[in-house]
Amino acid sequence: MTRSSSSPADGGTPRNYGLGSRAAAVLVFGSSAAVLVVEIVALRLLAPYLGLTLETSTMVIGIALTAIALGSWLGGRIADQVNPRRLVGPSLGVSGAVVAFTPAVLRTTAEWAPAMLLLIASLTILVPGALLSAVTPIVTKLRLTSLAETGTVVGRLSGVGTVGAIAGTVLTGFVLVSRLPVSGILMGLGTLLVVGSALVEWRTRGWSSTPVLTLVVVAGGLATMVAPGGCDTETKYHCVRVVADPDRGSGRTLVLDGLRHSYVDIEDPTFLQFTYVRAMASVVEAVFPEGEPLAVYHLGGGGLTFPRYLAATRPGTRSLVSEIDSEVVRVGRDRLGLGSVAGIEVRTEDGRLGLRRLAAGSRDLVVGDAFGGVSVPWHLTTVEAMADMRRVLDEDGVYVANLIDHGGLAFARAEVATLGETFEHVALVGEPTDIGLVPAAAPGGGNMVVLASNRSVDLRAVQEALDARQTGWKITTGDDLVSWTGDAELLTDDYAPVDQLLQPYDLRGGR
């Protein structure tokens, strides 16, 4: 077959490379979908090391968009200089190899060279994203047979690419992440890309490069199996591990995305390891008559440490728990000895939506202990959310919440100010240096517990309970708390920059 030597630049008919419309659509659709799969899965892969924060999401999205722009530009430029039929196969094959090795590379880097993690993570998104994004302009060049249909070809393939990106997003978010481990998704995608590369190479130059690419994918799978930093279970939201306590045979720690979320003593639900949980227990002991059963709503479940404690110390207590991750509940049942505890009901739902469904005045106590990544989910911190807290509490009800902040404690101050806008009485419990009772030599932070109600609380009794549990924590309220809060802005549904207010800290330190 004789090809025209003319080109669009000189007004003639473009070279006809003979790529069928269906094959072109499949290549563009598949490569565009793959870019979005890599982007979404990268968020899950990085969460145990960087946290699932707005900054992490922004970084990944920004790198992915950079890859798309870079690949589209370079792909089109190179396709004008090199026979485009020679470019599609290598683009798919190399991107597949990089994707296959990504889990092993990132986890090994996080373990042995954490300072390099951001750079390596950027490359594992940028390289395959750019190579896959280059497929669309390359295929477009292959499909251009005349200037008369340039707009049709470009528009059609652009539309197909967009549909592919949508399909990759929906498939990953609704199907893949909920059914497959992150490493399995990337290994499967890498395999598909290498198979696609092999088919393209076979149609153009035979099978010369296929064995090498296949070996690369197999090596990536083997490396992933031995790479450090794996999870016991990967859920829609978390990388989950359960760690046995070497000093207490029945003790277990639930670790979500590298952060210690719950400590459970399988044999003794009254044993509370974390200081903030002991502080919460101290508040409940002082505020409510001893042994009195309560109607409680828990925002966040984790290992169900506090609901189990209330069930054991206050028989007849009814605890309703909103936990967004059903797999965390399953892990608790299977590996933390939770089973079925009388009086505890767990619903798989978002806490804000669960709160909205509760009847007014139906709860004696609301416990806030929900975390997404490294912070309280922003929509549970606002004036509007606090108004709902106040609505579901009876007239003597109390809201108790776990806060985490570091450095200048900007988020904690904003949340206390927000609570003060809704409740008549607010107090903060924490390390004396953190809550302003003792001048701090350097920025501190960690866990704090805030309590809010519309009735006066016996804070002396709370302090005695804190001392009895040897927490070392103190209470601040009234003018001291107002002074500590300063001019912190209120958090609202319209403006709640929780991630930006938080200071960075070491995820491995736990809660």
BELWOHU-V229043 format. One record per residue. N is the residue number from 1. OMEGA is omega in whole degrees, -180 to 180 (NA if undefined). D_FIRST is the distance of its C-alpha to the first C-alpha in Angstrom with 1 decimal. Layout:
# BELWOHU-V229043
[[N:OMEGA:D_FIRST] [N:OMEGA:D_FIRST]]
This chain:
# BELWOHU-V229043
[[1:-178:0.0] [2:179:3.8] [3:175:6.4] [4:179:9.9] [5:-180:12.5] [6:-177:15.3] [7:179:17.2] [8:-177:20.0] [9:-178:22.6] [10:174:22.0] [11:179:21.7] [12:179:18.1] [13:-180:15.5] [14:176:14.9] [15:177:11.8] [16:-178:10.2] [17:169:10.4] [18:178:10.3] [19:-179:14.0] [20:-177:15.9] [21:180:19.1] [22:178:21.4] [23:179:20.1] [24:-179:20.6] [25:180:24.0] [26:-179:25.1] [27:-179:24.3] [28:180:26.0] [29:-177:28.9] [30:-179:29.5] [31:178:29.4] [32:177:31.7] [33:-178:34.1] [34:179:34.2] [35:-178:35.4] [36:175:38.4] [37:179:39.2] [38:-178:39.6] [39:-176:41.7] [40:-179:44.1] [41:178:44.5] [42:177:45.2] [43:180:48.3] [44:-177:49.6] [45:-177:48.9] [46:-175:50.7] [47:-180:53.6] [48:-175:55.8] [49:-178:55.7] [50:-176:55.5] [51:179:56.9] [52:-175:55.3] [53:177:56.4] [54:179:55.1] [55:178:54.4] [56:180:52.2] [57:-180:50.3] [58:180:49.8] [59:-178:48.6] [60:179:46.0] [61:180:44.7] [62:179:44.7] [63:180:42.7] [64:179:40.2] [65:175:39.7] [66:179:39.4] [67:180:36.7] [68:-180:34.8] [69:-178:35.2] [70:-179:34.3] [71:180:31.2] [72:-179:29.9] [73:-178:30.5] [74:179:29.2] [75:179:26.2] [76:-178:25.1] [77:-178:25.9] [78:180:24.1] [79:177:20.9] [80:-175:20.9] [81:-177:21.2] [82:175:19.2] [83:-173:15.8] [84:178:17.3] [85:-179:15.6] [86:-174:17.9] [87:-173:20.9] [88:-178:21.4] [89:178:22.4] [90:179:24.9] [91:179:26.4] [92:-176:27.2] [93:-179:28.4] [94:178:30.7] [95:178:32.1] [96:179:32.8] [97:179:34.6] [98:180:36.7] [99:-179:37.6] [100:-179:38.7] [101:-173:41.0] [102:-179:42.4] [103:-179:45.5] [104:-177:46.6] [105:-178:46.1] [106:-178:47.9] [107:177:50.8] [108:178:51.3] [109:-180:51.3] [110:-178:53.8] [111:-170:56.0] [112:-179:55.9] [113:-175:54.8] [114:179:55.6] [115:-179:55.6] [116:-171:51.8] [117:-178:51.1] [118:179:50.0] [119:-179:47.6] [120:178:46.1] [121:179:45.9] [122:-179:44.2] [123:-179:41.5] [124:173:40.9] [125:-174:40.2] [126:-175:38.5] [127:179:36.0] [128:179:34.4] [129:180:34.9] [130:-180:33.0] [131:-180:30.1] [132:179:29.9] [133:178:30.2] [134:-178:27.3] [135:-176:25.0] [136:178:25.3] [137:178:24.2] [138:179:21.3] [139:177:20.1] [140:178:20.9] [141:179:18.6] [142:-176:15.7] [143:-178:16.6] [144:-179:17.0] [145:177:14.5] [146:179:17.1] [147:-177:20.5] [148:-177:22.1] [149:-178:21.8] [150:-179:22.6] [151:-180:26.1] [152:-179:25.2] [153:-179:22.8] [154:-180:25.2] [155:-179:28.2] [156:-177:26.9] [157:175:25.9] [158:177:29.1] [159:179:31.0] [160:179:29.4] [161:179:30.3] [162:177:33.9] [163:177:34.2] [164:178:33.1] [165:177:35.7] [166:-180:38.3] [167:178:37.5] [168:179:37.8] [169:-177:41.1] [170:-179:42.6] [171:-179:41.4] [172:-175:42.9] [173:-174:46.1] [174:-174:47.0] [175:-169:45.7] [176:-175:44.5] [177:-179:47.4] [178:-175:50.0] [179:-175:48.7] [180:172:47.2] [181:-179:48.4] [182:-180:46.6] [183:178:45.4] [184:178:44.1] [185:-178:42.1] [186:176:40.5] [187:179:39.8] [188:178:38.2] [189:177:36.0] [190:179:35.1] [191:180:34.1] [192:180:32.0] [193:178:30.1] [194:177:29.6] [195:177:28.3] [196:177:25.9] [197:-179:24.8] [198:-180:24.4] [199:179:22.2] [200:180:19.9] [201:180:19.9] [202:180:19.3] [203:-175:16.1] [204:-172:14.9] [205:-176:17.0] [206:-172:19.3] [207:-169:23.0] [208:-175:24.1] [209:-175:26.0] [210:-179:27.3] [211:-179:30.5] [212:-179:31.6] [213:178:31.3] [214:178:33.0] [215:179:35.9] [216:179:36.2] [217:178:36.7] [218:178:39.2] [219:177:41.0] [220:178:41.2] [221:179:42.8] [222:179:45.3] [223:179:46.1] [224:-179:46.7] [225:-177:49.2] [226:-179:51.3] [227:179:51.0] [228:171:54.3] [229:179:55.1] [230:-179:54.1] [231:169:55.7] [232:-180:57.7] [233:174:56.1] [234:-179:53.5] [235:177:54.2] [236:-172:52.7] [237:-168:54.8] [238:163:56.1] [239:-169:55.7] [240:172:58.9] [241:173:61.1] [242:-175:64.6] [243:178:66.6] [244:178:69.9] [245:-178:72.9] [246:-178:74.2] [247:-179:77.6] [248:-170:78.0] [249:-178:77.0] [250:-178:76.4] [251:178:74.7] [252:177:71.1] [253:176:69.0] [254:-178:66.1] [255:178:63.5] [256:-180:60.9] [257:176:58.1] [258:-177:60.3] [259:179:63.4] [260:-176:66.5] [261:-176:67.1] [262:171:69.8] [263:-177:72.3] [264:169:73.6] [265:-173:76.5] [266:-176:75.8] [267:-175:79.5] [268:-178:81.2] [269:179:79.7] [270:178:82.5] [271:-178:81.3] [272:-175:79.4] [273:-174:77.7] [274:-177:76.2] [275:-177:78.7] [276:177:77.2] [277:176:77.6] [278:177:81.2] [279:177:81.7] [280:178:80.4] [281:179:82.8] [282:178:85.6] [283:-178:85.0] [284:179:85.0] [285:-175:88.2] [286:-173:90.0] [287:-177:88.9] [288:179:89.4] [289:-176:92.4] [290:176:92.1] [291:-178:90.6] [292:178:90.0] [293:-175:86.9] [294:169:84.3] [295:-169:81.5] [296:171:78.7] [297:-178:75.1] [298:173:72.8] [299:-176:69.7] [300:-177:67.6] [301:-176:68.2] [302:179:66.8] [303:180:69.1] [304:-178:71.7] [305:-175:74.3] [306:174:76.4] [307:178:76.3] [308:178:77.5] [309:180:80.2] [310:179:81.5] [311:-178:81.5] [312:-175:83.5] [313:179:86.0] [314:-178:86.4] [315:-178:86.3] [316:178:85.4] [317:177:83.0] [318:-180:80.0] [319:173:76.8] [320:-175:73.7] [321:171:70.7] [322:178:67.4] [323:-173:64.7] [324:-174:61.2] [325:-178:59.6] [326:180:60.3] [327:174:59.1] [328:177:61.8] [329:180:64.4] [330:177:63.1] [331:178:63.3] [332:180:66.8] [333:-174:67.7] [334:-171:66.2] [335:179:66.9] [336:174:69.7] [337:-176:72.1] [338:179:72.2] [339:179:72.0] [340:180:73.9] [341:-178:76.6] [342:175:79.1] [343:180:78.9] [344:176:75.4] [345:-179:72.6] [346:177:69.1] [347:176:66.6] [348:-175:62.9] [349:173:62.6] [350:-176:62.4] [351:-180:65.9] [352:179:66.0] [353:178:65.1] [354:179:67.6] [355:-177:70.3] [356:-177:69.8] [357:-178:70.4] [358:179:73.8] [359:179:77.0] [360:177:79.2] [361:-174:82.0] [362:-174:80.7] [363:172:80.6] [364:-172:83.2] [365:170:80.7] [366:-178:77.1] [367:178:75.4] [368:178:72.4] [369:180:70.5] [370:178:66.8] [371:173:64.3] [372:-174:60.6] [373:-177:59.3] [374:-177:62.1] [375:170:63.9] [376:176:65.5] [377:-169:62.8] [378:-174:63.4] [379:174:64.0] [380:-175:67.1] [381:-167:68.7] [382:176:69.2] [383:-179:72.2] [384:177:70.8] [385:179:70.3] [386:177:73.9] [387:176:75.2] [388:175:73.8] [389:-179:75.4] [390:-179:78.7] [391:-174:78.3] [392:178:77.9] [393:173:80.8] [394:-172:84.3] [395:177:87.0] [396:-175:87.8] [397:-177:84.2] [398:173:82.6] [399:179:79.1] [400:-176:78.3] [401:174:75.0] [402:176:73.5] [403:172:72.1] [404:174:70.2] [405:-178:69.9] [406:177:70.1] [407:-179:70.9] [408:176:72.5] [409:-177:72.5] [410:180:71.0] [411:-179:69.6] [412:179:72.9] [413:179:74.9] [414:-179:72.7] [415:177:73.0] [416:177:76.7] [417:180:77.0] [418:177:74.9] [419:179:77.2] [420:177:80.2] [421:-172:79.0] [422:-175:79.1] [423:-179:81.9] [424:-176:85.5] [425:179:85.8] [426:176:83.2] [427:-180:83.8] [428:-179:81.5] [429:179:82.0] [430:175:80.6] [431:-178:81.3] [432:180:84.1] [433:-177:82.0] [434:-175:79.1] [435:170:81.2] [436:179:83.2] [437:178:86.5] [438:179:86.3] [439:-179:84.7] [440:178:81.5] [441:-179:81.0] [442:178:77.2] [443:-179:74.8] [444:178:74.9] [445:-175:73.6] [446:179:72.6] [447:170:73.8] [448:178:76.4] [449:178:77.8] [450:176:78.6] [451:-177:81.0] [452:-180:81.6] [453:176:83.9] [454:175:86.1] [455:180:89.2] [456:-179:91.0] [457:178:90.1] [458:-176:92.7] [459:176:90.8] [460:178:93.7] [461:177:93.1] [462:-180:89.4] [463:178:90.2] [464:178:92.6] [465:177:89.9] [466:180:87.5] [467:-179:90.1] [468:179:90.9] [469:175:87.3] [470:179:87.3] [471:-174:84.3] [472:-177:85.7] [473:179:84.3] [474:-179:86.3] [475:169:86.3] [476:-179:86.1] [477:176:86.7] [478:-177:88.4] [479:179:88.7] [480:-180:87.3] [481:178:84.1] [482:178:83.8] [483:179:84.2] [484:-178:81.6] [485:178:79.1] [486:-177:79.6] [487:-180:77.4] [488:-179:74.6] [489:176:72.5] [490:176:72.4] [491:-180:69.3] [492:176:68.1] [493:180:65.2] [494:-177:64.0] [495:180:64.5] [496:-177:64.6] [497:-173:62.8] [498:-178:63.9] [499:-179:61.2] [500:179:61.9] [501:-179:65.6] [502:175:65.4] [503:179:65.6] [504:176:63.3] [505:-175:64.8] [506:-179:64.1] [507:-176:62.7] [508:-179:64.0] [509:177:67.5] [510:-179:67.6] [511:NA:69.7]]
